[in-house]
Amino acid sequence: MIKIKEWLLNNIGLISIYLIITSVGNSILFHFFKNTNILKFTDPIFGFDYINLNFFNLDIFDMRIAIDESSYFSFTYLNYIFYLFFLVGVILYWHSKQKEKRILKFSYSIIFIFSFLSLFNRIKYLFKAEEFKPLYIVFFMKIILIIYLCYIILKYWKKKEKYIKIEKLQLIDYRKFKYKRTITFNRFVHFSIDTFLIFSIFSNYVRRLPKEWIRFLENEFGNDISRFLLFTIFSTIYYVFFEAIFKTTPAKYLTNSSIVSLKNSPLKFENILGRTLARRIPFNSFSFFGKLGWHDMASNTTVVQLEKDTDAKKYDIIISIIVITIIVLFTYLIVREDYFNFF
């Protein structure tokens, strides 16, 4: 087992390329053969479609490709953007001699949560289609393997992280705190990208909720409060999931940031839960413009900067361009009214 783990950690680049090729290939296969019985046999064994980002099926992400003069298939290309992003991360990882890992951390964290959600979502297949049950056992083993792969890679890189220490006192109430806190702009980046991901990841699962539940929420609380309640549930799952396991979120991976205790003590689950619940305070999202965000103060935690594995500024420029593009896209999406009609 130790040798397998060592092999996986020594071949992260090749494994990443394999994940990209198999996922994109399986996605294309699905579009061409989705109305046949072929996928019932091939998908559980060979299907490697690891993510399914979907921002409420907005047409901005739709693409149509003609098959012949009278037919075509359509798909959302948000997933392909992700895998292109993933590929850029692999290239930077190799070019930097395995030092630039921010995009790969981001990508593996997204695959990690999708694999968990897929595992729970596919349980129903064990109780249906008896003739295919052995194949779906293989499917479950495959998902568990992907979860394990993502976990050991992210945990391995987590152990190598070092916080930037400074001598200057930053917070009067926490005189023993000596780590460099991340800048305000990075906190804005975290909020924007994590919120975009919450919508994109959980859109599919909102659609699967019974319509009676949605109608009940709308009738009892109104549209606005119903949306807030659903977002609260999914964002709580998102933040607790990542911050409890990895002490960070996908967006924080991109800015090379991590969560620590203000009291220089190990983070506990109650700290993470406190951060998440405090995010429900009205206007909390804007509190990071002060010295400490409200959810930081409520949980005695904050976000600090990690030491860079490489000094090459060209990697910072590439990642900054990608991050800004995501934020601009997200800003455009939230000013559109049609995605609110989803509920």
Protein Blocks (a to p, Z undefined) as FASTA:
>chain_A
ZZmmmmmmmmmmmmmmmmmmmmmmmmmmmmmmmmbcklmmmmmmmpccfbccdehhiakl
gccddfblmbccdddfklmmmmmmmmmmmmmmmmnoomammlmmmmmmmmmmmmmmmmmm
mmmmmmgokllmmmmmmmmmmmmmmmmmmmmmmmmmmmmpccdddfbdfblklmmbccdc
ddfklmmmmmmmmmmmmmmmmmmmmmmpcfklmmmmmmmnojmlmmmmmmmmmmmmmmmm
mmmmnopafklmmnopacddfklpacdfklmmmmmmmmmpghklmmmmmmbdfklmmnop
acdddddfbfcfklmmmmmmmmmmmmmmmmmmmmpmklmmmZZ
